[in-house]
């Protein structure tokens, strides 16, 4: 098959979606399919994979989003999009509209995966002069009509289905999780030591891995950690990642008198993520904006129990008291649960075993296979329609030679 993956952002931008798409592409290519990524910007970036098609874009640097904007593809890329058997859109706005214009209108099936809680991201990334209610109303107007025009809508978790329904999406939605490559998280190659990263050898290490952005609710995590550190001296919080909130979080840790207990490890190459996770004892995420938290799944694959807030995405992934614990958004409740995980090593070991077991369902070979079946079904339906029209034309010619 010829498969087009359309995105507003791709490498060198680092995100869970970027990492997932690159891995999904690699698995499909290993099975003999030809897979293209269509994206904007980064023309000077040297890709380490084939068939990454970049169009020029106007940088949109508002709040460090990394987005580049363009409302059309060059003609040569338009023709390439139309040659696909199926197009899979990862973002609904810019690339989503281009998929409908260049693919759907020419009969190429369009699949859309909703990777993001756009309703919650809007609170943090819309300009200050646009009221929150206006942003929500725009989503309620846009997403249902966009999804109706797609041939298939994918939700990475059941909670996302509920979110889309609340926004008025009536189209059929299938739940297919985003996958990861489990093997690097289970292997010991490329291992690091705590000493290399400035982490104490004999203390409990809590780890957050991801973007340091306002939507991730990390100020809440630092407040919870301050309470835990006051009661449990032998604990450290390691934050792996970077983003616009990094300086604010450092200042908050310093004001709380916990700067020596909060370690900022910065952004790391994706290939090194498994080695970092294996140094931790517990994975923590306070985010309520996740759709399908890949970093949480990666932590499970590395054998880490997790603590998160019971919201769509995280609440679909953590099975309470099996692979981690879920908390309400209440600071006291979250802090108390975090303290128990720090103080009870037997509890951590039990949940860690469940975490490793639950990660198997997210094997990229399994999830890519599920999506491939959908691609093939849609492409086959298109072929059948095409044959139907051909047969009709031949019949008419026999009637009216």
Secondary structure, 3 states (H helix, E strand, C coil): CEEEEECCCCCCCCCHHHHHHHHHHHHHHHCCCEEEEEEECCCCCCCCCCCEEEECCEEECHHHCCEEECCCCCHHHHHHHHCCCEEEECCCCHHHHHHHHHCHHHCCEEEEEECCCHHHHHHHHCCCCCCHHHHHHHHHHHHHHHHHHCCEEEECCHHHHHHHHHCCCCCCEEECCCCECCHHHHCCCCCCCHHHHCCCCCCEEEEEECCCCHHHCHHHHHHHHHHHHHHCCCEEEEEECCCCCHHHHHHHHHHCCCCCCEEEEECCCHHHHHHHHCCCCEEEECCCCCCCCHHHHHHHHCCCEEEEECCCCHHHHCCECCCEEEECCCHHHHHHHHHHHHHCHHHHHHHHHHHHHHHHHHEHHHHHHHHHHHHHHHHHHHHHHHHHHHHHHHHHHHHCC
